[in-house]
Amino acid sequence: QVQLVESGGGLVQAGGSLRLSCAASGSIFSIYALGWYRQAPGKERVLVATISSGGSTNYADSVKGRFTISRDNAKNTVYLQMNSLKPEDTDAYYCHAKHVLTLREYWGLGTQVTVSS
C-alpha cells in the first residue's frame, strides 16, 4: 500500500515557476514508476510527465522544455519543476505511482495550479 501526498501548488503569474512535490509512504519507493497527471473539471485526467524506476523520463508535448520531472528515492519524493508557466497549464495536478511488477496503481488527492495571465 502506498500513500501519496502532493504539495507545492498555488497561484502564479504567467511566466513564473512552481515546484510540485509528492511524498510517498508505505512501500519501497524505488520499485515504482512515477508520474504527474493533470485534470480539468469535467475532463479526463491526462499525462504530464513520467519517470521510470530507472530514471527514464517522458513528457507531454505541451510541457516539453518547460517542465522537469525528477525523483529522490532516498526521500521517497517525486518532483515536477514547472517553468515558463502559461494560463493553459491551470489544472489540478495528481501524483501517480505504479508498482513495476504487480502494476498496481496509486493516486494522490491532487494539488491545484492556477496560472494568471
C-alpha positions in Angstrom: 0.0 0.0 0.0 1.3 3.5 -0.9 0.1 6.8 0.2 0.9 9.8 -2.0 0.6 13.4 -0.8 1.1 16.3 -3.2 2.2 19.8 -2.3 3.5 23.0 -3.9 0.5 24.1 -6.0 -0.7 27.6 -5.9 -1.4 30.8 -7.9 1.4 32.1 -10.1 1.6 34.7 -12.9 2.3 33.6 -16.5 6.0 33.1 -17.0 6.5 32.1 -13.4 7.6 28.8 -11.8 6.3 26.3 -9.3 7.7 23.1 -8.0 5.3 20.3 -7.1 6.3 17.6 -4.7 4.8 14.3 -4.0 5.8 12.4 -0.8 5.2 8.7 -0.7 4.9 6.4 2.3 4.1 2.8 2.9 6.3 0.9 0.5 9.7 0.7 -1.2 9.7 3.8 -3.3 12.4 2.8 -5.8 10.3 0.0 -7.4 7.6 2.3 -8.6 7.2 4.2 -11.8 6.0 7.6 -11.0 4.2 10.3 -12.8 2.3 13.6 -12.8 -1.1 14.0 -14.4 -3.5 16.9 -14.8 -7.2 17.2 -14.9 -9.6 20.0 -15.6 -13.2 19.9 -14.2 -15.3 17.6 -16.3 -12.4 16.3 -18.4 -10.2 13.2 -18.4 -7.0 13.0 -16.5 -4.1 13.3 -18.8 -0.4 12.6 -18.6 2.1 15.4 -17.9 5.3 13.6 -17.2 6.5 10.2 -16.1 9.8 8.8 -14.7 10.6 5.2 -14.6 12.2 3.3 -11.7 15.4 3.6 -13.6 15.1 7.3 -14.2 13.9 7.5 -17.8 11.5 10.4 -18.4 8.6 11.1 -20.7 6.7 14.3 -21.2 3.6 15.5 -22.9 4.4 17.6 -25.9 2.7 20.7 -24.3 5.3 20.8 -21.5 8.5 19.6 -23.1 11.3 22.1 -22.5 9.3 23.8 -19.6 8.7 21.0 -17.1 11.1 18.6 -15.5 10.2 15.5 -13.5 12.7 14.0 -11.0 12.7 11.6 -8.2 14.7 11.3 -4.9 14.4 7.7 -3.8 16.1 8.4 -0.5 13.4 10.9 0.3 10.6 9.0 -1.2 9.6 12.0 -3.2 8.9 12.9 -6.8 9.1 16.4 -8.1 7.7 18.4 -11.0 9.6 21.6 -11.7 7.3 23.8 -13.8 8.9 26.8 -15.5 7.5 29.3 -18.0 4.1 28.6 -16.9 1.1 29.5 -19.1 -2.5 30.1 -18.3 -3.4 26.9 -20.1 -1.3 25.0 -17.5 -4.0 25.7 -15.0 -5.4 22.4 -13.7 -5.4 20.1 -10.7 -2.2 18.1 -10.8 -2.1 14.5 -9.5 0.8 12.3 -8.5 0.7 8.7 -9.7 2.7 5.6 -8.7 2.7 2.2 -10.4 4.5 -0.9 -9.0 6.8 -2.2 -11.7 6.0 -5.9 -11.0 2.4 -6.0 -9.9 1.3 -2.9 -11.9 -0.9 -1.8 -9.0 -1.6 1.9 -9.2 -2.0 4.6 -6.6 -3.1 8.3 -6.9 -2.7 11.3 -4.6 -5.5 13.7 -3.9 -4.1 16.4 -6.1 -2.9 20.0 -5.9 -4.3 22.9 -7.7 -2.1 25.0 -10.1 -3.5 28.3 -11.3 -1.7 30.5 -13.7 -2.9 34.0 -14.2 -2.4 36.0 -17.4 
